[in-house]
Amino acid sequence: MRVALLTTTQHGHLNPYVPVVNALQTAGAEVDLLLLSADGGALDEQRREALGKARVHAVGQVEMAPWSGDPAKIGPMLRSSPVADETADVLRATAPDFVLVDSLPVTAAAMVGAHASGVPYGMIWANLGGVCPREHRRGRWLYDEQVGDYLTRHGVLWSTRTHSARSPILNLMPTIPALVGGDAVTDDGVQLVGLPGAAGTRGDEVTFPGLDRLDPDRPVVYVSFGTIFYRRPDLLRTVITGAAATGAQVIAAVGDLAEELALPDDVLTAPYLPQREVLERADMFITHGGYNSVAESVRAATPMLVIPLAVDQPVQAHFVGSAGFGTALAPADVTGQAVADAVTDLLDPARDYRARLRAAQPECGDAAARTAELVIDTVGTLQGQGER
């Protein structure tokens, strides 16, 4: 059995999908990883080793900037993109039994290529957009409408209730009921498969000796705006200093901004941190709301202050707030005092944030293992139908 998985080189997508590739291989499948290079990104050697025997194929380039620019340019950009043809060519050449496509607007041309290739395909998500009611995507409607028009013109199913693509065969959402609740749109065939972020190598592991210097008598606040959206030095400085003003010990992932931020000496920083390990030590997490970060915070039972900066992050902020796993603060409302007030609230045990997160732990499961199980079962069913 041969399975392909298509995603981008972004950390927020490789992080949850490296375990999926490995779970598929453990289940006995041969795996092809089809990678769209996002903003010129490439697969580093550490991640390549984490993928085991999976074959890696480049399927073209995508740029992130247009998705925060003029929405009217999205449709023409998709229609002129070579990615659809490149994807179809790679799938026809590798001839997998099934391809699982990372469903997000930037991969829309690749979805068209998967559809055109004739290979059976399913959809999987690396954010909560696939089950989010459209009213919580208002800021993305103009982009969504361009994507929906493009996909439907090429025969790809489109959910108008969530403004996202659908497969006629298999739709997998890596989340849990405790996070998305009854608000989630799942009655059109979307299956919840547990949270990403379970233990296991994924190729981004680093060490951080600073964890041994933490003061056990102070609460720990972890700050990270991810690997793409962190370049907001004024915002990041305000958030960190606001959190530190509460007396908490602050650990922050700051990329290459450490000197520019000029932070207090007792704030611990690094360009990139072992997030799962840090979250296990943290009492709360200030995040941009990338889904990988949100899911790992839920797993660690660490309450969140979500400051959504772009794209799908307001969707995650909505679900975190509605689940009672944390609060949200719009970037325009961020001041040192607002951050300090939110940190104080989230650290208050009487507010029950951590209790709600702990109650959700039995649901977390292993999204990678469950995804592999469902894909293998689906391929078996398809092959059985073909033999009759």
Secondary structure as GFF3:
##gff-version 3
##sequence-region A 1 388
A	DSSP	beta_strand	2	8	.	.	.	ID=ss1
A	DSSP	alpha_helix	11	26	.	.	.	ID=ss2
A	DSSP	beta_strand	30	38	.	.	.	ID=ss3
A	DSSP	alpha_helix	45	50	.	.	.	ID=ss4
A	DSSP	beta_strand	55	62	.	.	.	ID=ss5
A	DSSP	three_ten_helix	65	68	.	.	.	ID=ss6
A	DSSP	three_ten_helix	71	73	.	.	.	ID=ss7
A	DSSP	alpha_helix	74	80	.	.	.	ID=ss8
A	DSSP	alpha_helix	83	94	.	.	.	ID=ss9
A	DSSP	beta_strand	98	102	.	.	.	ID=ss10
A	DSSP	three_ten_helix	105	107	.	.	.	ID=ss11
A	DSSP	alpha_helix	108	117	.	.	.	ID=ss12
A	DSSP	beta_strand	121	124	.	.	.	ID=ss13
A	DSSP	three_ten_helix	129	131	.	.	.	ID=ss14
A	DSSP	three_ten_helix	134	140	.	.	.	ID=ss15
A	DSSP	alpha_helix	141	153	.	.	.	ID=ss16
A	DSSP	beta_strand	157	159	.	.	.	ID=ss17
A	DSSP	beta_strand	164	166	.	.	.	ID=ss18
A	DSSP	beta_strand	171	173	.	.	.	ID=ss19
A	DSSP	alpha_helix	177	180	.	.	.	ID=ss20
A	DSSP	three_ten_helix	181	183	.	.	.	ID=ss21
A	DSSP	beta_strand	190	192	.	.	.	ID=ss22
A	DSSP	three_ten_helix	209	213	.	.	.	ID=ss23
A	DSSP	beta_strand	220	224	.	.	.	ID=ss24
A	DSSP	alpha_helix	233	244	.	.	.	ID=ss25
A	DSSP	beta_strand	249	253	.	.	.	ID=ss26
A	DSSP	alpha_helix	258	261	.	.	.	ID=ss27
A	DSSP	beta_strand	268	270	.	.	.	ID=ss28
A	DSSP	alpha_helix	275	281	.	.	.	ID=ss29
A	DSSP	beta_strand	284	287	.	.	.	ID=ss30
A	DSSP	alpha_helix	291	299	.	.	.	ID=ss31
A	DSSP	beta_strand	304	306	.	.	.	ID=ss32
A	DSSP	alpha_helix	313	323	.	.	.	ID=ss33
A	DSSP	beta_strand	326	328	.	.	.	ID=ss34
A	DSSP	three_ten_helix	331	333	.	.	.	ID=ss35
A	DSSP	alpha_helix	336	347	.	.	.	ID=ss36
A	DSSP	three_ten_helix	349	351	.	.	.	ID=ss37
A	DSSP	alpha_helix	353	359	.	.	.	ID=ss38
A	DSSP	three_ten_helix	361	363	.	.	.	ID=ss39
A	DSSP	alpha_helix	367	387	.	.	.	ID=ss40
###
